[in-house]
């Protein structure tokens, strides 16, 4: 239940206003409910507290992507990757965003980086296949 999660994270933040992960997690709950503006506000607060929180950049990028702001999404995925170069999700989502903007070379590079991060990771089969297929299509252009 997302509303209950939001209430719980809000209580955690009241107890410890410097708890960056609580802001990130509450932002995730807001995003899951479709309230990306509130989600972004929470990710921003998390990053004010901890500018090295790759998860907050990744999730804020996803919220921007959902809102159609793919340039800001890519910037946030890049920042998440700078902090955590093994962030497979940031590479995959960057690939999607670049692909949708017609930046095909960047998309291919992001998908290849994604594949190098996820080899042997269980539960990633659909994403791996999607990335491989898209690389094949884009490299054929």
C-alpha positions as CSV (number, residue, x, y, z in Angstrom):
1,X,0.0,0.0,0.0
2,X,1.7,3.1,-1.3
3,X,-0.2,5.6,0.9
4,X,0.8,3.7,4.0
5,X,4.4,3.7,2.8
6,X,4.3,7.4,2.3
7,X,3.0,7.9,5.8
8,X,5.7,5.6,7.2
9,X,8.5,7.4,5.3
10,X,7.0,10.8,6.4
11,X,7.2,9.7,10.0
12,X,10.8,8.5,9.5
13,X,11.7,11.9,8.0
14,X,10.0,13.7,11.0
15,X,12.2,11.7,13.3
16,X,15.4,12.2,11.2
17,X,15.1,15.1,8.7
18,X,18.5,14.2,7.3
19,X,17.5,10.6,6.3
20,X,18.1,10.9,2.5
21,X,17.0,7.3,1.8
22,X,13.6,8.0,3.4
23,X,13.1,10.9,1.0
24,X,14.2,8.6,-1.9
25,X,11.8,5.8,-0.9
26,X,8.9,8.2,-0.3
27,X,9.7,9.7,-3.7
28,X,9.5,6.2,-5.2
29,X,6.0,5.7,-3.6
30,X,4.8,9.0,-5.0
31,X,6.2,8.0,-8.4
32,X,4.5,4.7,-8.3
33,X,1.2,6.5,-7.6
34,X,1.8,8.8,-10.7
35,X,2.7,11.9,-8.6
36,X,6.1,12.6,-10.3
37,X,6.2,16.2,-9.2
38,X,6.1,15.2,-5.5
39,X,8.5,12.4,-6.3
40,X,11.0,14.8,-7.9
41,X,10.7,17.2,-4.9
42,X,11.6,14.3,-2.6
43,X,14.6,13.2,-4.8
44,X,15.8,16.8,-4.8
45,X,15.7,16.9,-1.0
46,X,17.5,13.5,-0.8
47,X,20.2,14.9,-3.1
48,X,20.5,18.1,-1.0
49,X,21.3,15.8,2.0
50,X,23.5,13.3,0.1
51,X,24.7,14.4,-3.3
52,X,26.3,11.0,-3.8
53,X,23.1,9.0,-3.6
54,X,23.1,7.4,-7.0
55,X,19.6,5.8,-6.4
56,X,18.1,9.3,-6.0
57,X,19.5,10.4,-9.4
58,X,18.4,7.2,-11.0
59,X,14.8,7.5,-9.7
60,X,14.6,11.2,-10.4
61,X,15.7,10.4,-14.0
62,X,12.9,7.8,-14.2
63,X,10.4,10.4,-13.0
64,X,11.6,13.0,-15.5
65,X,11.4,10.3,-18.2
66,X,7.8,9.6,-17.3
67,X,7.0,13.3,-17.5
68,X,8.5,13.4,-21.0
69,X,11.7,15.4,-20.0
70,X,14.1,13.0,-21.5
71,X,17.1,15.4,-21.5
72,X,16.9,15.8,-17.8
73,X,16.4,12.1,-17.4
74,X,19.6,11.4,-19.3
75,X,21.5,13.9,-17.2
76,X,20.3,12.2,-14.1
77,X,21.2,8.7,-15.4
78,X,24.6,10.0,-16.3
79,X,25.1,11.3,-12.8
80,X,23.9,8.0,-11.3
81,X,26.5,6.2,-13.6
82,X,29.3,8.5,-12.5
83,X,28.6,7.6,-8.9
84,X,27.9,3.9,-9.5
85,X,29.4,2.7,-12.8
86,X,27.8,-0.7,-12.3
87,X,24.2,0.7,-12.2
88,X,22.7,-1.5,-14.9
89,X,19.3,0.1,-14.6
90,X,20.7,3.6,-15.3
91,X,22.4,2.3,-18.5
92,X,19.3,0.6,-19.7
93,X,17.1,3.6,-19.0
94,X,19.6,6.0,-20.6
95,X,19.5,3.7,-23.6
96,X,15.7,4.0,-23.8
97,X,15.8,7.8,-23.4
98,X,18.6,8.3,-26.0
99,X,16.9,5.9,-28.4
100,X,13.6,7.9,-28.1
101,X,15.4,11.1,-28.9
102,X,17.1,9.7,-32.0
103,X,20.5,9.6,-30.4
104,X,21.2,6.1,-31.6
105,X,24.9,5.9,-31.1
106,X,24.6,6.9,-27.4
107,X,21.7,4.4,-27.1
108,X,23.8,1.6,-28.4
109,X,26.7,2.5,-26.1
110,X,24.3,2.6,-23.1
111,X,22.7,-0.7,-24.0
112,X,26.1,-2.3,-24.4
113,X,27.2,-1.0,-21.0
114,X,24.0,-2.4,-19.5
115,X,24.7,-5.8,-20.9
116,X,28.3,-5.7,-19.5
117,X,26.8,-5.0,-16.0
118,X,24.1,-7.6,-16.0
119,X,25.8,-10.7,-17.3
120,X,24.7,-13.5,-15.0
121,X,22.1,-11.4,-13.1
122,X,18.9,-13.4,-12.6
123,X,15.6,-11.9,-13.6
124,X,17.0,-9.7,-16.3
125,X,16.2,-11.9,-19.3
126,X,13.6,-9.6,-20.8
127,X,15.8,-6.5,-20.5
128,X,18.8,-8.3,-21.8
129,X,16.9,-9.6,-24.9
130,X,15.4,-6.1,-25.4
131,X,18.8,-4.5,-25.3
132,X,20.4,-7.0,-27.6
133,X,17.6,-6.7,-30.1
134,X,17.7,-2.9,-30.1
135,X,21.5,-2.9,-30.5
136,X,21.1,-5.2,-33.5
137,X,18.4,-2.9,-35.0
138,X,20.4,0.3,-34.4
139,X,23.7,-1.0,-35.6
140,X,22.0,-2.0,-38.8
141,X,21.0,1.6,-39.6
